[in-house]
Amino acid sequence: MNTRRALSLVSLLFGLWFFGTLAPYGVHVGEDGDLLYQMFATYRGQLPYIDFSSGYTPGFFYYHAALFRLFGVDALVTRISVAVANTVSLYLLYVLAARLVKPGLALLAPLLFIGSLLAYPGDFCTFNVPYPAWYNIALWLGSLVAVASYVDHGRMRALLVAGLCAGASFSMKPNSGLFNLVALSVFLL
């Protein structure tokens, strides 16, 4: 196994350990409560925008309602999902950085990402609140990796993956998905 692959596993395993260990930690009553109520309302069959107001697009709520159906209604289910998204973000940050700098130095990108996350000891960690933005970061990075793959190999399916990532991002939070699509378009033009 080459150095780049080995170090990409370091970022992946560290993310699983870090975010997975802290997933049950703390609660932000206002943010957690509001989002969990809306996810639960969707799970019970209520419709976003009709039965409750939200600034997020329905895909976000239907995704979590599906998680509740699969794994049970529990706040930890949403937190584990966010932990997975944040872990994927660490991995993709490393993959993108390793294209530009030496593999060891590329570990700084995921490390800086973790260092920028807010934690309030004795209270909560912002990266545990199931904001759509955590998914948007992973999806945006996924679209960038796909476009980089297209540049390297010229395979159209890489552009399809990039578009699917941007579409999934839009289904979670419309402005992030739109910005993602515009950025990809500008890059390709």
Accessible surface in RSA format (square Angstrom, percent):
REM  Atomic radii and reference values for relative SASA: ProtOr
REM  Chains: A
REM  Algorithm: Lee & Richards
REM  Probe-radius: 1.40
REM  Slices: 20
REM RES _ NUM      All-atoms   Total-Side   Main-Chain    Non-polar    All polar
REM                ABS   REL    ABS   REL    ABS   REL    ABS   REL    ABS   REL
RES MET A   1   167.82  86.9  79.66  52.7  88.16 209.9  89.78  76.3  78.04 103.4
RES ASN A   2    87.30  60.2  73.66  71.2  13.63  32.8  42.21 101.6  45.09  43.6
RES THR A   3    85.72  61.0  77.25  78.3   8.47  20.2  44.78  60.1  40.94  61.9
RES ARG A   4   110.03  46.2 108.80  55.5   1.22   2.9  36.27  49.6  73.75  44.7
RES ARG A   5   161.14  67.7 159.79  81.5   1.34   3.2  40.99  56.0 120.14  72.8
RES ALA A   6    39.89  36.7  36.24  55.9   3.65   8.3  37.30  52.5   2.59   6.9
RES LEU A   7    34.69  19.3  34.69  24.8   0.00   0.0  34.69  24.4   0.00   0.0
RES SER A   8    11.38   9.6  11.38  15.2   0.00   0.0   4.98  10.6   6.40   9.0
RES LEU A   9    70.97  39.5  70.97  50.8   0.00   0.0  70.97  49.8   0.00   0.0
RES VAL A  10    74.95  49.3  71.10  64.4   3.85   9.3  74.05  64.3   0.90   2.4
RES SER A  11     5.06   4.3   0.37   0.5   4.69  10.8   5.06  10.8   0.00   0.0
RES LEU A  12    51.88  28.9  51.88  37.1   0.00   0.0  51.88  36.4   0.00   0.0
RES LEU A  13   111.42  62.1 106.91  76.5   4.51  11.3 107.33  75.4   4.09  11.0
RES PHE A  14    79.82  39.9  74.17  45.9   5.65  14.7  78.88  47.8   0.95   2.7
RES GLY A  15     0.00   0.0   0.00   N/A   0.00   0.0   0.00   0.0   0.00   0.0
RES LEU A  16    90.91  50.6  82.53  59.0   8.38  21.1  83.67  58.8   7.24  19.5
RES TRP A  17   153.75  61.7 144.46  69.9   9.29  21.8 130.93  69.8  22.81  37.0
RES PHE A  18    39.58  19.8  39.18  24.3   0.40   1.0  39.58  24.0   0.00   0.0
RES PHE A  19     1.38   0.7   1.19   0.7   0.19   0.5   1.23   0.7   0.15   0.4
RES GLY A  20    37.44  46.2   0.00   N/A  37.44  46.2  24.06  66.0  13.38  30.0
RES THR A  21    83.28  59.2  60.10  60.9  23.18  55.3  58.57  78.7  24.71  37.4
RES LEU A  22    50.78  28.3  50.78  36.3   0.00   0.0  50.78  35.7   0.00   0.0
RES ALA A  23     1.38   1.3   1.38   2.1   0.00   0.0   1.38   1.9   0.00   0.0
RES PRO A  24    88.49  64.5  62.79  57.2  25.70  93.4  65.96  54.5  22.52 140.0
RES TYR A  25    78.08  36.5  70.98  40.4   7.10  18.5  72.35  54.4   5.73   7.1
RES GLY A  26    28.47  35.1   0.00   N/A  28.47  35.1  15.42  42.3  13.05  29.2
RES VAL A  27    80.51  53.0  76.09  68.9   4.42  10.7  76.09  66.1   4.42  12.0
RES HIS A  28    60.01  32.8  57.30  39.8   2.70   6.9  30.38  31.3  29.63  34.5
RES VAL A  29   120.15  79.1 111.59 101.0   8.57  20.6 113.64  98.7   6.51  17.7
RES GLY A  30    48.67  60.0   0.00   N/A  48.67  60.0  38.19 104.8  10.48  23.5
RES GLU A  31    66.93  38.4  66.45  50.3   0.48   1.1   5.19  10.0  61.75  50.4
RES ASP A  32     2.43   1.7   2.43   2.4   0.00   0.0   1.60   3.8   0.83   0.8
RES GLY A  33    34.18  42.1   0.00   N/A  34.18  42.1  29.40  80.7   4.77  10.7
RES ASP A  34    79.67  55.8  70.99  70.7   8.68  20.5  22.51  53.0  57.16  57.0
RES LEU A  35     5.05   2.8   5.05   3.6   0.00   0.0   5.05   3.5   0.00   0.0
RES LEU A  36    40.22  22.4  38.80  27.8   1.42   3.6  39.24  27.6   0.98   2.6
RES TYR A  37   119.38  55.7 112.49  64.0   6.89  17.9  88.53  66.5  30.85  38.0
RES GLN A  38    14.69   8.2  14.69  10.7   0.00   0.0   0.93   2.0  13.76  10.4
RES MET A  39     0.00   0.0   0.00   0.0   0.00   0.0   0.00   0.0   0.00   0.0
RES PHE A  40    69.05  34.5  69.05  42.8   0.00   0.0  69.05  41.9   0.00   0.0
RES ALA A  41     0.00   0.0   0.00   0.0   0.00   0.0   0.00   0.0   0.00   0.0
RES THR A  42     4.77   3.4   0.11   0.1   4.66  11.1   0.11   0.1   4.66   7.0
RES TYR A  43    66.44  31.0  60.58  34.5   5.86  15.2  20.20  15.2  46.24  57.0
RES ARG A  44   127.33  53.5  89.35  45.5  37.98  90.4  45.35  62.0  81.98  49.7
RES GLY A  45    51.69  63.7   0.00   N/A  51.69  63.7  31.73  87.1  19.95  44.7
RES GLN A  46    55.75  31.2  53.46  39.1   2.29   5.4  15.97  34.0  39.78  30.2
RES LEU A  47    79.87  44.5  79.87  57.1   0.00   0.0  79.87  56.1   0.00   0.0
RES PRO A  48     8.07   5.9   1.80   1.6   6.27  22.8   1.80   1.5   6.27  39.0
RES TYR A  49   117.57  54.9  86.54  49.2  31.03  80.7  78.46  59.0  39.10  48.2
RES ILE A  50   132.80  75.6 100.89  75.2  31.91  76.9 104.61  75.3  28.19  76.5
RES ASP A  51    76.97  53.9  43.24  43.0  33.73  79.7  10.56  24.9  66.40  66.2
RES PHE A  52    23.18  11.6  11.91   7.4  11.27  29.3  22.94  13.9   0.24   0.7
RES SER A  53    99.13  83.8  80.69 107.7  18.43  42.5  49.60 105.6  49.53  69.4
RES SER A  54    21.00  17.7   1.09   1.5  19.91  45.9   8.93  19.0  12.07  16.9
RES GLY A  55    68.19  84.1   0.00   N/A  68.19  84.1  40.13 110.1  28.06  62.8
RES TYR A  56    51.26  23.9  51.26  29.2   0.00   0.0  22.80  17.1  28.46  35.1
RES THR A  57    16.23  11.5  16.23  16.5   0.00   0.0  16.23  21.8   0.00   0.0
RES PRO A  58    42.91  31.3  42.91  39.1   0.00   0.0  42.91  35.4   0.00   0.0
RES GLY A  59    22.16  27.3   0.00   N/A  22.16  27.3  16.00  43.9   6.16  13.8
RES PHE A  60     0.00   0.0   0.00   0.0   0.00   0.0   0.00   0.0   0.00   0.0
RES PHE A  61     0.00   0.0   0.00   0.0   0.00   0.0   0.00   0.0   0.00   0.0
RES TYR A  62   102.38  47.8  97.15  55.3   5.22  13.6  84.06  63.2  18.32  22.6
RES TYR A  63    81.55  38.1  74.76  42.5   6.79  17.7  58.58  44.0  22.97  28.3
RES HIS A  64     0.00   0.0   0.00   0.0   0.00   0.0   0.00   0.0   0.00   0.0
RES ALA A  65     2.80   2.6   2.80   4.3   0.00   0.0   2.80   3.9   0.00   0.0
RES ALA A  66    46.12  42.4  43.05  66.4   3.07   7.0  45.57  64.2   0.55   1.5
RES LEU A  67    21.06  11.7  21.06  15.1   0.00   0.0  21.06  14.8   0.00   0.0
RES PHE A  68     4.51   2.3   2.48   1.5   2.03   5.3   2.48   1.5   2.03   5.8
RES ARG A  69   147.39  61.9 114.17  58.2  33.22  79.1  58.24  79.6  89.15  54.0
RES LEU A  70   131.51  73.2 100.88  72.2  30.63  77.0 103.17  72.5  28.34  76.3
RES PHE A  71   138.70  69.4 106.41  65.9  32.28  84.0 114.24  69.3  24.45  70.0
RES GLY A  72    34.26  42.3   0.00   N/A  34.26  42.3  31.63  86.8   2.63   5.9
RES VAL A  73    73.65  48.5  42.35  38.3  31.30  75.4  42.35  36.8  31.30  84.9
RES ASP A  74    74.88  52.5  67.14  66.8   7.74  18.3  19.79  46.6  55.10  54.9
RES ALA A  75    41.60  38.2  33.78  52.1   7.82  17.8  33.87  47.7   7.73  20.5
RES LEU A  76    65.77  36.6  64.09  45.8   1.68   4.2  64.71  45.4   1.06   2.9
RES VAL A  77    20.06  13.2  15.77  14.3   4.29  10.3  17.83  15.5   2.23   6.0
RES THR A  78     0.79   0.6   0.79   0.8   0.00   0.0   0.00   0.0   0.79   1.2
RES ARG A  79    13.69   5.7  13.14   6.7   0.54   1.3   4.77   6.5   8.91   5.4
RES ILE A  80    90.63  51.6  90.62  67.5   0.01   0.0  90.63  65.3   0.00   0.0
RES SER A  81    12.13  10.3   3.31   4.4   8.82  20.3   9.58  20.4   2.55   3.6
RES VAL A  82     0.34   0.2   0.34   0.3   0.00   0.0   0.34   0.3   0.00   0.0
RES ALA A  83     9.35   8.6   7.08  10.9   2.27   5.2   9.20  13.0   0.15   0.4
RES VAL A  84    77.12  50.7  76.81  69.5   0.31   0.7  77.12  67.0   0.00   0.0
RES ALA A  85     9.97   9.2   5.21   8.0   4.76  10.8   9.79  13.8   0.18   0.5
RES ASN A  86     0.04   0.0   0.04   0.0   0.00   0.0   0.00   0.0   0.04   0.0
RES THR A  87     3.03   2.2   3.03   3.1   0.00   0.0   2.48   3.3   0.55   0.8
RES VAL A  88    56.70  37.3  56.47  51.1   0.23   0.5  56.70  49.3   0.00   0.0
RES SER A  89     0.00   0.0   0.00   0.0   0.00   0.0   0.00   0.0   0.00   0.0
RES LEU A  90     0.85   0.5   0.85   0.6   0.00   0.0   0.85   0.6   0.00   0.0
RES TYR A  91    70.42  32.9  70.42  40.1   0.00   0.0  31.86  23.9  38.56  47.5
RES LEU A  92    20.95  11.7  20.95  15.0   0.00   0.0  20.95  14.7   0.00   0.0
RES LEU A  93    37.38  20.8  36.54  26.1   0.84   2.1  36.54  25.7   0.84   2.3
RES TYR A  94     0.32   0.1   0.32   0.2   0.00   0.0   0.32   0.2   0.00   0.0
RES VAL A  95    37.64  24.8  34.35  31.1   3.29   7.9  36.17  31.4   1.47   4.0
RES LEU A  96    34.15  19.0  32.38  23.2   1.76   4.4  32.54  22.8   1.61   4.3
RES ALA A  97    18.41  16.9  13.10  20.2   5.31  12.1  17.92  25.2   0.49   1.3
RES ALA A  98     0.91   0.8   0.02   0.0   0.88   2.0   0.02   0.0   0.88   2.3
RES ARG A  99   101.56  42.6  69.50  35.4  32.06  76.3  19.56  26.7  82.00  49.7
RES LEU A 100   153.61  85.5 118.92  85.1  34.70  87.2 124.34  87.3  29.27  78.8
RES VAL A 101    60.86  40.1  45.76  41.4  15.10  36.4  56.52  49.1   4.34  11.8
RES LYS A 102   163.59  79.8 157.22  96.5   6.37  15.2 104.38  94.0  59.21  63.1
RES PRO A 103    34.77  25.3  34.77  31.7   0.00   0.0  34.77  28.7   0.00   0.0
RES GLY A 104    44.28  54.6   0.00   N/A  44.28  54.6  29.48  80.9  14.80  33.2
RES LEU A 105    97.72  54.4  87.93  62.9   9.79  24.6  91.47  64.2   6.25  16.8
RES ALA A 106     0.83   0.8   0.00   0.0   0.83   1.9   0.83   1.2   0.00   0.0
RES LEU A 107    47.63  26.5  45.83  32.8   1.80   4.5  45.99  32.3   1.65   4.4
RES LEU A 108    85.40  47.6  85.33  61.0   0.07   0.2  85.33  59.9   0.06   0.2
RES ALA A 109    28.50  26.2  17.88  27.6  10.63  24.2  23.95  33.7   4.55  12.1
RES PRO A 110     5.94   4.3   5.88   5.4   0.06   0.2   5.94   4.9   0.00   0.0
RES LEU A 111   105.89  59.0 101.50  72.6   4.39  11.0 103.21  72.5   2.68   7.2
RES LEU A 112   125.69  70.0 120.58  86.3   5.11  12.9 121.26  85.2   4.43  11.9
RES PHE A 113    30.37  15.2  24.20  15.0   6.17  16.1  29.73  18.0   0.64   1.8
RES ILE A 114    24.16  13.7  18.80  14.0   5.36  12.9  18.80  13.5   5.36  14.5
RES GLY A 115    65.06  80.2   0.00   N/A  65.06  80.2  35.65  97.8  29.41  65.9
RES SER A 116    77.86  65.8  49.24  65.7  28.63  65.9  49.16 104.7  28.71  40.2
RES LEU A 117    26.00  14.5   8.64   6.2  17.36  43.6   9.92   7.0  16.08  43.3
RES LEU A 118    99.96  55.7  97.92  70.1   2.04   5.1  98.94  69.5   1.02   2.7
RES ALA A 119    55.41  50.9  34.43  53.1  20.98  47.7  34.43  48.5  20.98  55.6
RES TYR A 120    97.29  45.4  96.47  54.9   0.83   2.2  69.81  52.5  27.48  33.9
RES PRO A 121   126.85  92.5  99.39  90.6  27.46  99.8 104.49  86.3  22.36 139.0
RES GLY A 122    78.91  97.3   0.00   N/A  78.91  97.3  39.59 108.6  39.32  88.1
RES ASP A 123    76.14  53.3  69.82  69.5   6.33  15.0  15.27  35.9  60.87  60.7
RES PHE A 124    19.82   9.9  19.82  12.3   0.00   0.0  19.82  12.0   0.00   0.0
RES CYS A 125     3.48   2.6   3.35   3.7   0.13   0.3   0.00   0.0   3.48   3.8
RES THR A 126    24.50  17.4  24.49  24.8   0.01   0.0  21.98  29.5   2.52   3.8
RES PHE A 127     5.65   2.8   4.40   2.7   1.26   3.3   4.40   2.7   1.26   3.6
RES ASN A 128     3.62   2.5   3.62   3.5   0.00   0.0   0.41   1.0   3.21   3.1
RES VAL A 129     0.80   0.5   0.80   0.7   0.00   0.0   0.80   0.7   0.00   0.0
RES PRO A 130     0.68   0.5   0.68   0.6   0.00   0.0   0.68   0.6   0.00   0.0
RES TYR A 131    56.39  26.3  56.39  32.1   0.00   0.0  35.86  26.9  20.53  25.3
RES PRO A 132     0.84   0.6   0.84   0.8   0.00   0.0   0.84   0.7   0.00   0.0
RES ALA A 133    35.61  32.7  35.53  54.8   0.08   0.2  35.53  50.0   0.07   0.2
RES TRP A 134    26.24  10.5  26.24  12.7   0.00   0.0  26.24  14.0   0.00   0.0
RES TYR A 135    14.27   6.7  13.37   7.6   0.90   2.3  14.21  10.7   0.06   0.1
RES ASN A 136     5.96   4.1   5.57   5.4   0.39   0.9   5.79  13.9   0.17   0.2
RES ILE A 137    56.14  31.9  52.31  39.0   3.83   9.2  56.06  40.4   0.08   0.2
RES ALA A 138    11.31  10.4   8.84  13.6   2.47   5.6   9.16  12.9   2.15   5.7
RES LEU A 139    39.79  22.2  38.75  27.7   1.04   2.6  39.79  27.9   0.00   0.0
RES TRP A 140    70.19  28.2  70.19  34.0   0.00   0.0  62.91  33.5   7.28  11.8
RES LEU A 141    18.38  10.2  18.38  13.2   0.00   0.0  18.38  12.9   0.00   0.0
RES GLY A 142    14.13  17.4   0.00   N/A  14.13  17.4  11.17  30.7   2.96   6.6
RES SER A 143     0.00   0.0   0.00   0.0   0.00   0.0   0.00   0.0   0.00   0.0
RES LEU A 144    64.56  36.0  61.65  44.1   2.91   7.3  61.66  43.3   2.90   7.8
RES VAL A 145    37.77  24.9  36.98  33.5   0.78   1.9  37.08  32.2   0.69   1.9
RES ALA A 146     7.65   7.0   2.53   3.9   5.11  11.6   7.48  10.5   0.17   0.5
RES VAL A 147     3.29   2.2   3.29   3.0   0.00   0.0   3.29   2.9   0.00   0.0
RES ALA A 148    13.12  12.1  10.33  15.9   2.80   6.4  12.79  18.0   0.34   0.9
RES SER A 149    39.86  33.7  36.56  48.8   3.30   7.6  20.24  43.1  19.62  27.5
RES TYR A 150    61.67  28.8  60.11  34.2   1.57   4.1  19.98  15.0  41.69  51.4
RES VAL A 151    89.74  59.0  61.72  55.9  28.02  67.5  66.59  57.9  23.14  62.8
RES ASP A 152    78.55  55.0  43.47  43.3  35.08  82.9  15.97  37.6  62.58  62.4
RES HIS A 153   111.13  60.7  80.16  55.7  30.97  79.2  51.37  52.9  59.76  69.5
RES GLY A 154    47.34  58.4   0.00   N/A  47.34  58.4  24.23  66.5  23.11  51.8
RES ARG A 155   121.72  51.1 116.30  59.3   5.42  12.9  30.85  42.2  90.87  55.1
RES MET A 156   131.88  68.3 123.84  82.0   8.04  19.2 112.87  96.0  19.01  25.2
RES ARG A 157   159.79  67.1 153.27  78.1   6.52  15.5  62.18  85.0  97.61  59.2
RES ALA A 158     8.96   8.2   5.24   8.1   3.72   8.5   8.96  12.6   0.00   0.0
RES LEU A 159    38.80  21.6  31.14  22.3   7.66  19.3  31.41  22.1   7.39  19.9
RES LEU A 160   113.73  63.3 105.98  75.8   7.75  19.5 112.49  79.0   1.24   3.3
RES VAL A 161    72.48  47.7  72.30  65.5   0.18   0.4  72.47  63.0   0.01   0.0
RES ALA A 162     2.89   2.7   2.89   4.5   0.00   0.0   2.89   4.1   0.00   0.0
RES GLY A 163    34.67  42.8   0.00   N/A  34.67  42.8  26.00  71.4   8.67  19.4
RES LEU A 164   114.71  63.9 108.31  77.5   6.40  16.1 110.15  77.4   4.56  12.3
RES CYS A 165    20.30  15.4  18.54  20.7   1.76   4.1   1.61   4.1  18.69  20.2
RES ALA A 166     2.76   2.5   1.74   2.7   1.02   2.3   2.09   2.9   0.66   1.8
RES GLY A 167    39.83  49.1   0.00   N/A  39.83  49.1  33.47  91.8   6.36  14.3
RES ALA A 168    40.51  37.2  32.54  50.2   7.97  18.1  38.36  54.0   2.15   5.7
RES SER A 169     0.00   0.0   0.00   0.0   0.00   0.0   0.00   0.0   0.00   0.0
RES PHE A 170    93.43  46.7  93.43  57.9   0.00   0.0  93.43  56.6   0.00   0.0
RES SER A 171    43.50  36.8  38.45  51.3   5.05  11.6  33.75  71.9   9.75  13.7
RES MET A 172    17.47   9.0  17.47  11.6   0.00   0.0  17.47  14.9   0.00   0.0
RES LYS A 173    51.78  25.3  51.78  31.8   0.00   0.0  15.86  14.3  35.91  38.3
RES PRO A 174    42.02  30.6  41.49  37.8   0.53   1.9  41.78  34.5   0.24   1.5
RES ASN A 175    73.20  50.5  67.92  65.6   5.28  12.7  30.07  72.4  43.13  41.7
RES SER A 176    18.90  16.0  17.64  23.5   1.26   2.9   3.47   7.4  15.43  21.6
RES GLY A 177     1.26   1.5   0.00   N/A   1.26   1.5   0.13   0.4   1.13   2.5
RES LEU A 178    93.21  51.9  92.45  66.1   0.77   1.9  93.21  65.5   0.00   0.0
RES PHE A 179   122.22  61.1 119.38  73.9   2.84   7.4 120.25  72.9   1.97   5.6
RES ASN A 180     0.00   0.0   0.00   0.0   0.00   0.0   0.00   0.0   0.00   0.0
RES LEU A 181    89.97  50.1  89.97  64.4   0.00   0.0  89.97  63.2   0.00   0.0
RES VAL A 182    77.55  51.0  76.09  68.9   1.46   3.5  77.55  67.4   0.00   0.0
RES ALA A 183    39.84  36.6  28.91  44.6  10.94  24.9  35.69  50.3   4.15  11.0
RES LEU A 184     8.99   5.0   8.79   6.3   0.20   0.5   8.99   6.3   0.00   0.0
RES SER A 185    49.05  41.4  43.86  58.5   5.19  12.0  28.53  60.8  20.52  28.7
RES VAL A 186   103.24  67.9  94.10  85.2   9.14  22.0  94.61  82.2   8.64  23.4
RES PHE A 187   121.22  60.6  95.49  59.1  25.73  67.0 102.81  62.3  18.41  52.7
RES LEU A 188    78.88  43.9  47.63  34.1  31.25  78.6  49.72  34.9  29.16  78.5
RES LEU A 189   185.46 103.3 126.01  90.1  59.46 149.5 140.96  99.0  44.50 119.8
END  Absolute sums over single chains surface
CHAIN  1 A    10023.9       8160.1       1863.8       7290.9       2733.0
END  Absolute sums over all chains
TOTAL         10023.9       8160.1       1863.8       7290.9       2733.0
